[in-house]
Amino acid sequence: MSAEMITGVGFKPSQAGLSHAARAQRSTPAPHSYRFSPGERVGTFEVLGALGHGGTAEVYRAVHPSLGEVALKISTNGFENYLRQEAFTLRKLANSRNTAKLLSYGLEEGWHCMAMEIITGRTVLALLKDGPVALPKALDIITQVCYGLNNFHEQGLAHLDVKPNNLLIDESGKVTLIDAGSATPVPTQPNDKVKVTLSFCSPEQYGGEPVDQRSDIFNLGLIFYSMLTGHHPFTGRQEEKAQQIRFSEVPMLPDSFHPQIRAIVGRMTAHDRANRYQNVMDIVRDIRLFTENQ
């Protein structure tokens, strides 16, 4: 598997398939030490290899007697509730468009495990490393993510972790919104703890304010801007970007972009939630109107 190929999870990819030269070029910490090796069994699952890891779980390619090959997500000790919440969310979204599909969840020899469909493709994060994304492709990606987010929003949930490495594009071009571990009923209350990905968070997320579905729209707007320009709208380290998101308006796209596209991105990333799109399907409508008039 190449460094750009992951399967069904928005975590840091395993370095098992990277060449020595590729590893040397990465300014990352020492390789993660996975708990399970290929050939080991976790209850009814046989591990085939590591796919990636995050702060709350590890993900493996695994095989099950009846489910076949799956992406097996195993909770890190102390974070079992995150995995349980993600499984609960995915059950509510069963067979929804552009969202990851849950196959099973439960205890396997004492480990909290969630099996998901395995999807091979590139993340938008990997796509961004190639530079700006052509407008037609960017519009298609954003439209598909809107459909994915609409599944959450219709259930009274916000995803709250919409970022480039949680958007997976398969070989056919289908986009899947993955990693629903942060999804929560909205609007949240002021004392609720909400996960923040610093460079892709809304002003209200970073400020610890109540959040709602419009927070997802802002985060998607940051991704849209990044795809079109090839860079994040703000500069600096993640914390510095988050500070700018919190206290500054997102810059408008350069004048070289079509006025309608500038307006769509500008409305998605409005600092004041009242000035943002209130519904993701309104974004789909405006994208469709733009493409029909070209």
N, C-alpha and C positions, 0 to 999 in steps of 0.2 A: 504494500500500500504506500503511495507517495505521501509526502508531507501535506499535500493539499486534499487528500482523500480521507474523509471521515465518514462515520456511519451513525446517523440518527441521534447524535448528542452534541451539545454545544460546549464541549470541554476541551482542555488542552490535549492535542493528539499525542498518542504514544510515540516515542522516538525510535521504536523498534525497527521501523522500515527506513530510517534516514541514513544516508551515507555518512562516513566519518567527516568528510568535508562539510556537509550540510550541518552536522552537529557543531562543528568548530565555528561556523559562521553565526550561530545563534547565541546571543548574549542572555542565556536563560540559566536558572539554577540547575543543580545536578539532576539527572533523570529521576523521575518519580519511581519509588519502589512499590510495585504492585503486590497486593496480597495473594493473588492467585496466578499460577503459571499455566501455560497451555498443557492440556491433558488432565488437569485437576478437575474434580467435580465439586459443584456447589449444589447439594441436594440432587435434583433431577436434571440439572444443567451440566454440560461438559464445556469447560472453558477452551476456546480455540486461540485466543490471543487478546491483548489489551487494545482498546480503542482510544481511551482518553480518561482524564480525571479532572475533578474540580475540588472545591473546598468541602463539598458535602457528600460526594460519591465517586466511585470508580466505575468505568463502563468497559465491558468486555464483549467481544464477539463470542457467542456461545451457541451450542446446539441443544435442542430439547427433543425428546422422543416423539412428541406429537406436534409441537409448535414449529419444529425445524430450526433453521438458523435465525438467531435473534440478536438484538443489542441488549445485553443484560446489565442493568444499572444496579449496583450494590452500595447501600448506604455506608458512609463512614460512621464510626461509633460516635454517638451523640447527636447525629443529624437524621435519625430515623423519621422524625416527624416531617421533615422536608420531603422525603421520598413518599411517605404516606399521603401527604397533601397533593403531591404531583400526580400520584396514581388516582386519587379521588377526582382531581380536575380532569384528567384524561378520560376517565369513565364518563364524566358528564358530557365530554366532547366526542363521544364514540362516533366514528364514521363521518366526522366533520371534514370539511374541505381545507386543505393546506395546513393541517395540524398532524403531529405525530400520533401514531396509533398504538394504544396500549394492548398488549396481548395477555399479560398476567401480572399479578402482584401478590406477594405473600412471603412467609418465612420459609427459608431453605436452610436447614441445619442451623437455625438461629440467626441467619443473615436476612436482613430486609432486602428483598430483591424485586425488581420490576423489569419485565421483559417487554421490549418494544419492537415494532417492525424495524428491520435493518434497511437503511437507505444509504446508498453509496453516491457521493457527489462532492461538490465543492461548497464551502461556506462563502457567503458574501465577503467575509474578511479576507479569504484567499483571493477572491475576485478583485478586491480593491488593491491588492499588491501588484496587479497588472496595470494600474493607472485608471483614469476615468472610464466609466462604463458608457457605451453608446446609449443615446437617449431612448430608442425603442426598447432595448433590453432593460434599461433601468425602469421604464414605465411598466413593463410587464412584471418585473420583480415586485415593485411597489404594489401593483394591483393585486397580485397573488397574496402578498403579506396582508393586505387589507382584508381579503376574504378570510384568511386565517385568524386575524384579530377579531373579526366580526363574530366568529364562533365563540370566542371568550366573552365579548361584550354582550351578546344576546343572552348569555347565562348570568349576567350581572357580575362578571369578573374582569379584572385587568391583568394582562400578562406581566407587566412591570419589569421585564428583562429583555426588551426588544433591542438587540444589538447585532452587529454583523456576523459574529460567530454562532448566533442562534438562528440564522437563516440558511437553510441547506438547499442547494439546487442540484437536482439529480440530472442524469444524462439526457433526459427528455426535455429538460427545462422547467420541470415542476418545482415549485418552491414550497418547502415545508418549514413551518414555524415550530421550533423545538425548545426543549427545556422549560417546562411549565412549573418548575418548582417554586417560583416566586409569585405565581398567580394568586390573587386574593379577591374576595368580594369587595366591591366598591359602592359608594365612597368609603374610604377608610376613616378611622377616627384619629384625632391628633396624637394620641398616645400609642397608636399601632406602629410596630416596627416594619419598615418597608426596605427591602434590599435595594442597594444602589450600585450600579456599574458606573463609575465616576464619569467617564467620557461620553457615555450614552445614557444620560438620566435627564429627567425634566427638572425645571427649576424647583417645582414643589417637592419632588422626590429628594433632591439634595438638601432642601431647606427643612425637611422633616414635617412638612405640611400634609394635610389629608390629600390623597390622590384619587383619581378616577380614570375612566377610559381615555380621557384627553391626554393623560401622561404618556400612554402608548403612542398616541398620534404624534406628540412632540418627538419622542425617541425615533420613530420611523422617519420623521422629517429630517433629523440629523443624518440618518443613513442615506436618505435620498440626496441630500446636499453632498455628502461624501462620495457617493457613486458618480454624480454628475461632474464634480470638480476633481476627483482623485485625492481629496484631502478633507480632513475634519474642518468644520467652519471656524474652530478656534485652535490656537497654537499652545505649545507648552506641554508639560507633563499632565497626567490624568487629573491630578488634584487641581492644577491650574485651569484646565479646561472646565472642570466642574464648577469652579469659582466663577468663571466667565459665564457659563450657562446660567448660574444662579442669579447673577446681578446684571447681566447685559443682554440686549437683544441679539439674536442670531443675525449675522450679516446677511443681506440679500445676496442672491446669486449674482454673478457679474452680468453686465448689460449684454454680453454676447449671447446669453440664453433668451429664448422666446419669452415675451412678457407673461404669457399664460403659465409657463412653467415656473417662472420667478414668483408669480402670485401663489401658485399651489404650494411651493416649498415655504414661502414666507408665511402663509396662513397655517401650515402644519407646525411651524416652529415659533409661532407668536408667543412672547413671554407671558402675556396675560391669557389665561385659559379661555376667557370669554371671547377672545378674538381668534381662537383656533377653530379648526373644523370641530364640530361637535359629534360627528359620526364618521366612521371610516368609509362607509359606503358613499358619502358625499365626495370623498377623494376619488373613489372609483368613477363616479359620475363625471367629475371635472376632467379626469384623465381621458375618459371616453370622448367627451366633447372636444378635447384638444386633438385627439388622434383622428376623429371624424372630419375635422376641419383642415387637416393637413393635405 
